Amino acid sequence: QVQLVESGGDLVQPGGSLRLSCSASRSIFSFNTMGWYRQAPGKLRELVATLTRDGWTNYADSVKGRFTISRDNAKNTVYLQMNSLKPEDTAVYYCKMSVRIPVAQDYWGQGTQVTVSS
């Protein structure tokens, strides 16, 4: 069983920055894709950013140029650096890691709250 633990969520003013962390209980080399998603109150969960094992990244249009996904293989941790935060970035942020072999499976963290407000 894989455990993912997110941290780094906080209350921040508009224009501020935060870095979220997602630590996995096993080597992140074992995952095909790692990503961050978010869910605001009353809205569906949406993709924020993904990173493949090969290093390819993908971002939601709303965060391009402001957010950066990265990883530290030695620490089995994936990060989301968030700059120039806006009130509309307020949400619970979830980490997801996916494998395809031998069976396609997704693993989710418990979420961390990010609130952008003055």
N, C-alpha and C positions, 0 to 999 in steps of 0.2 A: 504494500500500500504506500502510495506516495503522499507526502504531506508538503503543502506549500504554505508559507507563512509570509504575509505582507506586513510591511511597516512603513512609517514615514508620513502617513496622513496627518493633516493638521489644519488649523485655521490660519489663513494667510490673506493679506490684503491684495487687492487687484494690482497687477504688475509684478507681484512677488514670484518667488521660485520655491519649488519643493522637489525632493528626490524620493521616489518610492523605491522600496526594495522588496524582492520576492525571493525568499530562500527555499531551496528544495531539499528534500531529505535524501536525495540521491543525485548522482552526477547529471548535470544538465546536458551532457553529451548524449544521454539516452533519449532525449526528446527531439522530435522533428521540428516542432514549432513552439515558440514561447511568445506569450503576448499579454497585453494589458487591455482590459475592457472596463467600461464604467456604466453605472446605472444611476440616473438622477431620479428624484421622487416623481412618480407618475409616468415615467418613461421606460421604454424597453432598454435592456442592456445593449450597449453598442461597442464596436471595436474601436480601440484607441491606437494601438500600435502592435505590430508583430515582428518577430525576428526568427529566421530559420536557422537551422544548424549550420547551414552554409554561409550564413551572414547576411542574407537578404532581409531588407526591412520594408515595412509597409505602414503607412500612417493614414489615419482619417484626415480628410481635407481640413477639418476644423482645427487640427493641432499641428499641421505641417509647418515647419519652420520655428515652432515653439517647443515641441516635445522631442525627446530623443530616447530611444530604447537601446540598451546596451547590456552586456553580460560580463561577469567575472567567473570564468570556468573554475578557477581554483577555489572559489568560495561557493560554487553552485548557486549563484545569485544572479537574478535579472533585475535591471534597474529601469526606472522611467524618470528621466530628468524633465521637469516641467518648468518652463520659463514663461514670463509675460502672462501670468495666469489671469483669467477673466472670471467674472461671476458665473458665467455659463459652464465653466469647468467643474463647478460644484457637483459632486457625485460620490458614490462609493466606488472605489477602484478595485478591480479584481485581477488577479494574476491567473493565467491559464497556461498549462503546458500540455502538449499533445504528442502522442506516439501513434505510429501506424502499424508497427509490427511487434508481436504477432497478431494483435488485434487492435483496431483503431480505438483509442481511448483518450478522453480529456480529463485533466485533473485541474481542480479549481482551488484557489485559496479562499479564505474567509472574508476578505475585503478590508479595505482601510478607507476611512472617511476623509475626503478632501473638501474643505469649505473655503470658498474665495469670497470674502466680504470685507467691507470697510467698517 
